């Protein structure tokens, strides 16, 4: 570590802030939501919504439905979970109403997960400065000189811990927690926009296919 950075690093002060922030955040949101928020961070480093692969799968599904009908068609499901459930639901029930229901339900579920994960890091961002202050108070309690050794060095170490814990609390909040909350929100909204665009296209294609099928049946009844 460069010499200019060394005075700014205090493992004990950093441990107070990080451990306290994690424990307080877990106490507020619970292990389940905390674990889901950590998994959301993992999602940030993976590729986002696979637009091309999902578009291709839905186009092939529409062709299969137009050719064979929804009862006999057996297309491959899109890689996206929500789009796959939409297609699977339509193949099973064959109605636009059921397709719309699963679409709304999955959209609400994804939004709830995204908001919950972002909220966990917003809470962590609120709590980190608090534990920076707690670390400062802890450092101030260590100002009393030790019975042996160098009293001046002991006092300077305690002052350093007191100052650095407040610094670490602010840095963890504004350079880690709040940016992660914003990143989760941005990624989720971007994926949702692309997913909804494909879901809307698929719905329109299915509606046109159903209308054409109804028109053909009406003509056949007229001929009969």
Residue pairs with C-beta under 8 A, 6 or more apart in sequence:
1 9
7 160
8 164
8 167
10 160
10 161
10 164
10 165
12 161
13 135
13 139
13 160
13 161
13 164
13 165
13 168
14 164
14 168
16 131
16 134
16 135
16 138
16 165
17 128
17 131
17 132
17 135
17 165
17 168
17 169
17 172
18 168
18 172
20 127
20 130
20 131
20 134
20 135
21 124
21 127
21 128
21 131
21 169
21 172
21 177
22 124
24 127
24 130
24 131
25 34
25 120
25 123
25 124
25 127
26 34
28 123
28 127
29 37
29 119
29 120
29 123
33 116
33 117
33 120
34 120
36 113
36 116
36 117
36 120
37 116
37 117
37 120
37 121
37 184
39 117
40 113
40 114
40 117
40 118
40 184
41 180
41 184
43 184
43 187
44 180
44 183
44 184
44 187
48 187
48 190
48 191
48 194
49 80
49 190
49 191
49 194
49 195
50 79
50 80
51 194
51 198
53 78
53 79
54 78
54 79
54 80
54 83
54 195
54 198
55 198
57 75
57 76
57 77
57 78
57 79
57 83
58 78
58 83
58 87
58 198
58 201
58 202
60 75
60 76
61 73
61 75
61 76
61 78
61 87
61 202
62 202
62 205
62 206
62 209
64 73
64 74
64 75
65 73
65 75
65 90
65 91
65 206
65 209
66 209
67 73
69 213
70 90
70 91
70 94
71 91
71 94
73 91
74 91
75 87
75 91
77 83
77 84
77 87
77 88
78 84
78 87
80 195
81 106
82 102
82 103
82 106
82 107
82 110
82 195
82 199
83 195
83 198
83 199
83 202
85 102
85 106
86 99
86 102
86 103
86 106
86 199
86 202
87 202
89 98
89 99
89 101
89 102
90 96
90 98
90 99
90 206
92 98
93 99
96 203
96 206
96 207
96 210
99 203
99 206
100 203
103 199
103 203
107 192
107 196
110 188
110 192
111 188
111 192
113 188
114 184
114 185
114 188
114 189
114 192
117 184
118 181
118 182
118 184
118 185
118 188
119 181
120 181
121 177
121 178
121 180
121 181
121 184
122 177
122 178
122 181
124 172
124 173
124 177
125 172
125 173
125 174
125 177
125 178
125 181
126 173
128 168
128 169
128 170
128 172
128 173
128 176
128 177
129 166
129 169
129 170
129 173
130 169
131 165
131 169
132 165
132 166
132 167
132 168
132 169
132 170
132 172
133 165
133 166
133 169
134 165
135 161
135 162
135 164
135 165
135 166
135 168
135 169
136 162
136 163
136 165
136 166
137 162
138 161
138 162
138 165
139 158
139 159
139 160
139 161
139 162
139 163
139 165
140 158
140 162
142 154
142 157
142 158
142 161
143 155
143 158
143 159
145 151
145 154
145 155
146 154
